[in-house]
Amino acid sequence: MAIEVGQVAPDLELPVAGSQEKFKLSDYKGKQPVVLLFFPLAWTGVCTQQMCDTRDSMNGLEELNAKVVGISVDSPFALNKFKEDQGLNFDLASDFNREACDKYGCKYDELLGFKGVAKRSAFVIGTDGNIVYARVNESAKDVPPIDEIKAALNKD
């Protein structure tokens, strides 16, 4: 079951692409809001467009003091190459073991013949550690609107 607005955000610890660091959601509690953007697979058409649109919207998200993290089940090595190729200006984290997808209730049983990839989803976690925005799309073609994410950040 997907996480809902008002719930405490499940903690995450995921490898960051191109780094020895791990993204730990708990590191941001009390400091700044976090935007988690789950996407199915790097280099696919809609995923590439979504991540590039996010890249192009980063100024507005940074003005709202948001930490933005894209998450997919791709390996950190593949995500690093994807990040470099697309010139992404925010972190990508690998949920290769599908733990984050399970915690946030945003995993397809099967998509395009691949089992257990992330549903295209967006979660905004407030500085208090609670979910202030949650959108899990059943269709991989539907992208959570940046304007809705910004509006949720403005409420935090």
Number of C-alpha atoms within 10 A of each C-alpha: 9 15 19 18 16 14 12 15 22 15 13 16 17 20 20 24 25 17 13 7 12 14 19 14 20 14 12 18 16 11 15 17 25 22 22 19 25 28 27 24 21 20 17 10 10 18 20 17 14 21 24 17 13 21 17 13 14 18 12 14 20 11 9 16 15 22 20 21 18 23 31 27 25 24 17 22 15 16 25 21 15 19 23 12 10 15 12 19 16 15 18 28 29 25 24 18 13 17 15 23 23 16 16 22 17 27 28 19 12 11 15 6 7 11 11 19 24 30 26 28 27 25 24 27 31 26 18 16 23 19 23 23 22 22 22 23 15 13 11 17 12 14 19 18 12 16 11 14 19 19 12 20 22 11 9 15
